[in-house]
Amino acid sequence: KQEVTQIPAALSVPEGENLVLNCSFTDSAIYNLQWFRQDPGKGLTSLLLIQSSQREQTSGRLNASLDKSSGRSTLYIAASQPGDSATYLCAVGTTDSWGKFQFGAGTQVVVTP
Amino acid sequence: DAGVTQSPTHLIKTRGQQVTLRCSPKSGHDTVSWYQQALGQGPQFIFQYYEEEERQRGNFPDRFSGHQFPNYSSELNVNALLLGDSALYLCASSFSWTGLEKLFFGSGTQLSVL
């Protein structure tokens, strides 16, 4: 059974610092991994999707890496801004259940001005 | 282009009642998935609908059922509500059932069971 863990559960950084968010998973038989952002009481917004054959994806200040063999993904957010304050979740799709995603509990990020 | 829309946004029910939540997928999407998110936790997969059939199901009891209509919109029904069913219910749509495409989520329905 796939287990997805995100550590730390919460993180506070001053504006301008780079953010590093971690996601680990136990079953390496994945077909993709997605990173999402969630604002309080709201739905999820897709940030980046990495297919299993890729090592990284980039969009603006965001960069996500994937190491299937070690069961890890990292989301980097450069030059953080107060507007980046949110909960960030990763979700993994495994090849024994196409279309079903296993989510981590998320990392709550606060960027202070 | 409207994204994924869910209704209602908030709902209060009492134990034992039944509830129906609704979802309209993003334009062009044919697959709808439902997730339950308890406070402080990640979303848990309930089930996925494609071509009006339940294609896949998570570890939820039969009290949770759904339906997909020919226009790809979907309903989630929960019978005999329990206090533990209180959560944010999220609908996600995508281009296909495979999961190879990005998931687009609605803003959710916050269900409170008293």
Interface residues (C-beta under 8 A of the other chain):
Chain A: V4 Y31 N32 Q34 F36 G41 K42 G43 L44 T45 S46 L49 Q51 L89 A91 G93 S97 W98 G99 K100 F101 Q102 F103 G104 A105 G106
Chain B: V4 Q6 T31 S33 Y35 G40 Q41 G42 P43 Q44 F45 Q48 Y50 R55 Q56 G58 L88 L90 A92 S94 W97 T98 G99 L100 E101 K102 L103 F104 F105 G106 S107 G108 Q110
